[in-house]
Amino acid sequence: MVLLCGKGNQVPVAVNAQVVFDDAGLPTAIEGILRDMTERDHLDSLLAERTHRLQRTLAELEHQKFALDQHAIVIITDAIGTIIYANRKCIDISQYSLGELRGQDHRLLNSGYHSRAFFAEMWETISKGRVWDGESRNRSKDGPLYWIACTPVPSTTPPGHPSPSGSRHRPQLRN
C-alpha cells in the first residue's frame, strides 16, 4: 500500500489494522498501525540485485569449472593432503573411483619414482602459501605409469589458516 503525503510524495507502507465494533456490533472505527517500508523496499532491491550478481558469478564459475574439467585432472585436498574431491578426468586416468580416492592422500598414486626430498620440497612450498609447479610420475590403479604436469595451488581462509587446496594436473603423453 502507498500512503500519499504532502506535496504528492508517496511512501510505501505496511498496514496492520482491525475494525472496532460498538456494543451493538456496528463498526465504529478502524484502528491500526502503518509501518514505513521505504528502507525495507530499498533493502529488498539491494538483496535482489546482489542475488542476481551472485547467480551470475556462480554460472561463470560453473562454466570455468566445466572448461577446467575438460582439460585437466583436478584434485582437492584438505589442509593435511587428504583427498576430498577428484574430477572425472582424474578418475578416468588414475582408474580409481571417487570413493577409492576420497579419504586417501596422494601416496595412493605414488609411482615410487620421486624421492622424499621431492615431495618435501613440494609440500614446503605449498605450506608457505605458494604455488608449486612441476612434473610428477604417478601410477594408475592397474599399474601403468603416467606423467602429469602438476600445479598444486594452496588456499587459505582466513589468512594464515590452511583450508582445502586445489591441484591441477595435465596428463603428459610419455611413460
Phi and psi in degrees as GROMACS dihedral restraints (atoms count N, CA, C in turn):
[ dihedral_restraints ]
;  ai    aj    ak    al  type     phi  dphi    fc
    3     4     5     6     1  -120.6    20    10
    4     5     6     7     1   133.0    20    10
    6     7     8     9     1   -99.8    20    10
    7     8     9    10     1   127.2    20    10
    9    10    11    12     1   -87.9    20    10
   10    11    12    13     1   124.9    20    10
   12    13    14    15     1  -110.0    20    10
   13    14    15    16     1  -179.5    20    10
   15    16    17    18     1   -54.8    20    10
   16    17    18    19     1   151.3    20    10
   18    19    20    21     1    61.8    20    10
   19    20    21    22     1    22.4    20    10
   21    22    23    24     1    77.0    20    10
   22    23    24    25     1     8.3    20    10
   24    25    26    27     1   -66.6    20    10
   25    26    27    28     1   141.9    20    10
   27    28    29    30     1  -114.4    20    10
   28    29    30    31     1   131.5    20    10
   30    31    32    33     1  -121.5    20    10
   31    32    33    34     1   121.8    20    10
   33    34    35    36     1   -69.1    20    10
   34    35    36    37     1   132.7    20    10
   36    37    38    39     1  -133.9    20    10
   37    38    39    40     1   153.3    20    10
   39    40    41    42     1  -104.7    20    10
   40    41    42    43     1   136.1    20    10
   42    43    44    45     1  -114.3    20    10
   43    44    45    46     1   131.9    20    10
   45    46    47    48     1  -127.2    20    10
   46    47    48    49     1   104.2    20    10
   48    49    50    51     1  -136.2    20    10
   49    50    51    52     1   161.2    20    10
   51    52    53    54     1  -146.9    20    10
   52    53    54    55     1   153.1    20    10
   54    55    56    57     1   -84.8    20    10
   55    56    57    58     1   137.0    20    10
   57    58    59    60     1  -101.6    20    10
   58    59    60    61     1   129.6    20    10
   60    61    62    63     1  -109.4    20    10
   61    62    63    64     1   149.4    20    10
   63    64    65    66     1   -85.2    20    10
   64    65    66    67     1  -175.4    20    10
   66    67    68    69     1   -64.4    20    10
   67    68    69    70     1   -23.7    20    10
   69    70    71    72     1   -87.9    20    10
   70    71    72    73     1    -1.3    20    10
   72    73    74    75     1    87.0    20    10
   73    74    75    76     1    13.5    20    10
   75    76    77    78     1   -94.4    20    10
   76    77    78    79     1   142.1    20    10
   78    79    80    81     1   -68.7    20    10
   79    80    81    82     1   133.3    20    10
   81    82    83    84     1  -120.3    20    10
   82    83    84    85     1   -20.5    20    10
   84    85    86    87     1  -164.4    20    10
   85    86    87    88     1   166.9    20    10
   87    88    89    90     1  -122.6    20    10
   88    89    90    91     1   125.8    20    10
   90    91    92    93     1  -120.5    20    10
   91    92    93    94     1   146.4    20    10
   93    94    95    96     1  -178.3    20    10
   94    95    96    97     1  -170.3    20    10
   96    97    98    99     1  -127.9    20    10
   97    98    99   100     1   135.1    20    10
   99   100   101   102     1  -107.0    20    10
  100   101   102   103     1   129.0    20    10
  102   103   104   105     1  -114.7    20    10
  103   104   105   106     1   125.5    20    10
  105   106   107   108     1   -66.4    20    10
  106   107   108   109     1   122.1    20    10
  108   109   110   111     1  -105.3    20    10
  109   110   111   112     1    12.0    20    10
  111   112   113   114     1   -56.0    20    10
  112   113   114   115     1   -50.5    20    10
  114   115   116   117     1   -65.4    20    10
  115   116   117   118     1   -41.6    20    10
  117   118   119   120     1   -64.0    20    10
  118   119   120   121     1   -42.8    20    10
  120   121   122   123     1   -61.3    20    10
  121   122   123   124     1   -39.2    20    10
  123   124   125   126     1   -63.8    20    10
  124   125   126   127     1   -45.4    20    10
  126   127   128   129     1   -65.7    20    10
  127   128   129   130     1   -38.0    20    10
  129   130   131   132     1   -61.5    20    10
  130   131   132   133     1   -39.8    20    10
  132   133   134   135     1   -65.0    20    10
  133   134   135   136     1   -44.4    20    10
  135   136   137   138     1   -62.1    20    10
  136   137   138   139     1   -42.8    20    10
  138   139   140   141     1   -62.0    20    10
  139   140   141   142     1   -44.0    20    10
  141   142   143   144     1   -62.2    20    10
  142   143   144   145     1   -41.9    20    10
  144   145   146   147     1   -64.1    20    10
  145   146   147   148     1   -45.7    20    10
  147   148   149   150     1   -68.9    20    10
  148   149   150   151     1   -36.1    20    10
  150   151   152   153     1   -62.2    20    10
  151   152   153   154     1   -44.3    20    10
  153   154   155   156     1   -61.3    20    10
  154   155   156   157     1   -43.3    20    10
  156   157   158   159     1   -63.4    20    10
  157   158   159   160     1   -41.8    20    10
  159   160   161   162     1   -65.6    20    10
  160   161   162   163     1   -39.7    20    10
  162   163   164   165     1   -64.0    20    10
  163   164   165   166     1   -40.2    20    10
  165   166   167   168     1   -65.5    20    10
  166   167   168   169     1   -42.4    20    10
  168   169   170   171     1   -63.9    20    10
  169   170   171   172     1   -42.0    20    10
  171   172   173   174     1   -61.7    20    10
  172   173   174   175     1   -42.7    20    10
  174   175   176   177     1   -62.3    20    10
  175   176   177   178     1   -41.0    20    10
  177   178   179   180     1   -63.6    20    10
  178   179   180   181     1   -43.4    20    10
  180   181   182   183     1   -64.9    20    10
  181   182   183   184     1   -39.3    20    10
  183   184   185   186     1   -63.3    20    10
  184   185   186   187     1   -38.6    20    10
  186   187   188   189     1   -65.8    20    10
  187   188   189   190     1   -43.0    20    10
  189   190   191   192     1   -63.2    20    10
  190   191   192   193     1   -41.5    20    10
  192   193   194   195     1   -62.5    20    10
  193   194   195   196     1   -43.4    20    10
  195   196   197   198     1   -59.0    20    10
  196   197   198   199     1   -46.3    20    10
  198   199   200   201     1   -63.2    20    10
  199   200   201   202     1   -44.0    20    10
  201   202   203   204     1   -63.3    20    10
  202   203   204   205     1   -42.3    20    10
  204   205   206   207     1   -63.4    20    10
  205   206   207   208     1   -28.0    20    10
  207   208   209   210     1   -74.4    20    10
  208   209   210   211     1   -24.6    20    10
  210   211   212   213     1  -101.2    20    10
  211   212   213   214     1   -34.8    20    10
  213   214   215   216     1  -135.2    20    10
  214   215   216   217     1   158.0    20    10
  216   217   218   219     1   -78.0    20    10
  217   218   219   220     1   129.6    20    10
  219   220   221   222     1  -123.7    20    10
  220   221   222   223     1   127.2    20    10
  222   223   224   225     1  -127.8    20    10
  223   224   225   226     1   133.6    20    10
  225   226   227   228     1  -115.8    20    10
  226   227   228   229     1   132.1    20    10
  228   229   230   231     1  -121.3    20    10
  229   230   231   232     1   164.3    20    10
  231   232   233   234     1   -82.0    20    10
  232   233   234   235     1  -173.7    20    10
  234   235   236   237     1   -63.4    20    10
  235   236   237   238     1   -22.1    20    10
  237   238   239   240     1  -104.5    20    10
  238   239   240   241     1     8.7    20    10
  240   241   242   243     1    94.9    20    10
  241   242   243   244     1     8.9    20    10
  243   244   245   246     1   -79.2    20    10
  244   245   246   247     1   128.8    20    10
  246   247   248   249     1   -69.1    20    10
  247   248   249   250     1   126.4    20    10
  249   250   251   252     1  -115.3    20    10
  250   251   252   253     1   -14.5    20    10
  252   253   254   255     1  -155.7    20    10
  253   254   255   256     1   144.3    20    10
  255   256   257   258     1  -144.4    20    10
  256   257   258   259     1   137.3    20    10
  258   259   260   261     1   -81.3    20    10
  259   260   261   262     1   174.0    20    10
  261   262   263   264     1   -58.9    20    10
  262   263   264   265     1   -39.2    20    10
  264   265   266   267     1   -62.7    20    10
  265   266   267   268     1   -39.7    20    10
  267   268   269   270     1   -63.3    20    10
  268   269   270   271     1   -44.5    20    10
  270   271   272   273     1   -62.3    20    10
  271   272   273   274     1   -43.5    20    10
  273   274   275   276     1   -64.5    20    10
  274   275   276   277     1   -44.4    20    10
  276   277   278   279     1   -76.2    20    10
  277   278   279   280     1   -41.5    20    10
  279   280   281   282     1   -78.5    20    10
  280   281   282   283     1   -21.0    20    10
  282   283   284   285     1    70.0    20    10
  283   284   285   286     1    11.4    20    10
  285   286   287   288     1   -97.8    20    10
  286   287   288   289     1   145.2    20    10
  288   289   290   291     1   -77.1    20    10
  289   290   291   292     1   164.7    20    10
  291   292   293   294     1   -59.7    20    10
  292   293   294   295     1   -38.9    20    10
  294   295   296   297     1   -61.8    20    10
  295   296   297   298     1   -35.8    20    10
  297   298   299   300     1   -74.8    20    10
  298   299   300   301     1   -31.9    20    10
  300   301   302   303     1   -79.5    20    10
  301   302   303   304     1   -42.2    20    10
  303   304   305   306     1   -60.8    20    10
  304   305   306   307     1   131.9    20    10
  306   307   308   309     1    91.6    20    10
  307   308   309   310     1   -11.3    20    10
  309   310   311   312     1   -96.6    20    10
  310   311   312   313     1   170.4    20    10
  312   313   314   315     1  -111.6    20    10
  313   314   315   316     1  -177.4    20    10
  315   316   317   318     1   -66.5    20    10
  316   317   318   319     1   -11.6    20    10
  318   319   320   321     1   -59.9    20    10
  319   320   321   322     1   -26.5    20    10
  321   322   323   324     1   -58.0    20    10
  322   323   324   325     1   -32.7    20    10
  324   325   326   327     1   -97.2    20    10
  325   326   327   328     1    -3.0    20    10
  327   328   329   330     1   -63.2    20    10
  328   329   330   331     1   127.9    20    10
  330   331   332   333     1   -87.0    20    10
  331   332   333   334     1   -12.0    20    10
  333   334   335   336     1    85.8    20    10
  334   335   336   337     1     1.1    20    10
  336   337   338   339     1   -75.9    20    10
  337   338   339   340     1   -39.1    20    10
  339   340   341   342     1   -90.7    20    10
  340   341   342   343     1   149.8    20    10
  342   343   344   345     1   -77.6    20    10
  343   344   345   346     1   165.2    20    10
  345   346   347   348     1   -62.2    20    10
  346   347   348   349     1   -34.5    20    10
  348   349   350   351     1   -62.4    20    10
  349   350   351   352     1   -36.9    20    10
  351   352   353   354     1   -57.9    20    10
  352   353   354   355     1   -50.1    20    10
  354   355   356   357     1   -71.8    20    10
  355   356   357   358     1   -34.7    20    10
  357   358   359   360     1   -62.4    20    10
  358   359   360   361     1   -42.9    20    10
  360   361   362   363     1   -65.7    20    10
  361   362   363   364     1   -39.9    20    10
  363   364   365   366     1   -60.9    20    10
  364   365   366   367     1   -50.4    20    10
  366   367   368   369     1   -68.2    20    10
  367   368   369   370     1   -33.0    20    10
  369   370   371   372     1   -63.3    20    10
  370   371   372   373     1   -43.9    20    10
  372   373   374   375     1   -61.2    20    10
  373   374   375   376     1   -48.1    20    10
  375   376   377   378     1   -64.3    20    10
  376   377   378   379     1   -42.2    20    10
  378   379   380   381     1   -67.3    20    10
  379   380   381   382     1   -19.4    20    10
  381   382   383   384     1   -87.9    20    10
  382   383   384   385     1     5.2    20    10
  384   385   386   387     1    83.3    20    10
  385   386   387   388     1    14.6    20    10
  387   388   389   390     1  -105.1    20    10
  388   389   390   391     1   156.8    20    10
  390   391   392   393     1   -84.1    20    10
  391   392   393   394     1   132.9    20    10
  393   394   395   396     1  -101.6    20    10
  394   395   396   397     1   140.6    20    10
  396   397   398   399     1  -136.8    20    10
  397   398   399   400     1   125.5    20    10
  399   400   401   402     1  -175.4    20    10
  400   401   402   403     1  -163.3    20    10
  402   403   404   405     1  -120.0    20    10
  403   404   405   406     1   148.5    20    10
  405   406   407   408     1  -140.0    20    10
  406   407   408   409     1   144.0    20    10
  408   409   410   411     1  -104.2    20    10
  409   410   411   412     1   125.1    20    10
  411   412   413   414     1  -115.5    20    10
  412   413   414   415     1   168.8    20    10
  414   415   416   417     1  -122.1    20    10
  415   416   417   418     1   130.7    20    10
  417   418   419   420     1   -78.3    20    10
  418   419   420   421     1   169.0    20    10
  420   421   422   423     1   -55.9    20    10
  421   422   423   424     1   -39.7    20    10
  423   424   425   426     1   -83.1    20    10
  424   425   426   427     1    -0.6    20    10
  426   427   428   429     1   110.0    20    10
  427   428   429   430     1   -28.5    20    10
  429   430   431   432     1   -60.9    20    10
  430   431   432   433     1   143.9    20    10
  432   433   434   435     1   -91.0    20    10
  433   434   435   436     1   149.5    20    10
  435   436   437   438     1  -149.1    20    10
  436   437   438   439     1   146.4    20    10
  438   439   440   441     1   -97.5    20    10
  439   440   441   442     1   145.1    20    10
  441   442   443   444     1  -133.5    20    10
  442   443   444   445     1   144.2    20    10
  444   445   446   447     1   -80.5    20    10
  445   446   447   448     1   125.3    20    10
  447   448   449   450     1  -119.4    20    10
  448   449   450   451     1   129.7    20    10
  450   451   452   453     1  -135.3    20    10
  451   452   453   454     1    80.2    20    10
  453   454   455   456     1   -68.2    20    10
  454   455   456   457     1   129.9    20    10
  456   457   458   459     1  -116.6    20    10
  457   458   459   460     1   111.9    20    10
  459   460   461   462     1   -72.4    20    10
  460   461   462   463     1   154.5    20    10
  462   463   464   465     1  -134.5    20    10
  463   464   465   466     1   135.9    20    10
  465   466   467   468     1  -130.7    20    10
  466   467   468   469     1   133.9    20    10
  468   469   470   471     1  -152.5    20    10
  469   470   471   472     1   123.5    20    10
  471   472   473   474     1   -66.7    20    10
  472   473   474   475     1   176.4    20    10
  474   475   476   477     1   -48.3    20    10
  475   476   477   478     1   129.2    20    10
  477   478   479   480     1    90.5    20    10
  478   479   480   481     1    -9.1    20    10
  480   481   482   483     1  -110.8    20    10
  481   482   483   484     1   114.7    20    10
  483   484   485   486     1   -60.4    20    10
  484   485   486   487     1   142.8    20    10
  486   487   488   489     1  -136.9    20    10
  487   488   489   490     1  -177.5    20    10
  489   490   491   492     1   -51.6    20    10
  490   491   492   493     1   139.3    20    10
  492   493   494   495     1  -122.4    20    10
  493   494   495   496     1   152.9    20    10
  495   496   497   498     1  -104.5    20    10
  496   497   498   499     1   152.0    20    10
  498   499   500   501     1  -132.7    20    10
  499   500   501   502     1   124.7    20    10
  501   502   503   504     1  -106.6    20    10
  502   503   504   505     1   131.1    20    10
  504   505   506   507     1  -128.8    20    10
  505   506   507   508     1   142.2    20    10
  507   508   509   510     1  -119.1    20    10
  508   509   510   511     1   122.5    20    10
  510   511   512   513     1   -61.0    20    10
  511   512   513   514     1   142.7    20    10
  513   514   515   516     1  -109.8    20    10
  514   515   516   517     1   146.5    20    10
  516   517   518   519     1   -93.8    20    10
  517   518   519   520     1    66.1    20    10
  519   520   521   522     1  -154.4    20    10
  520   521   522   523     1   161.1    20    10
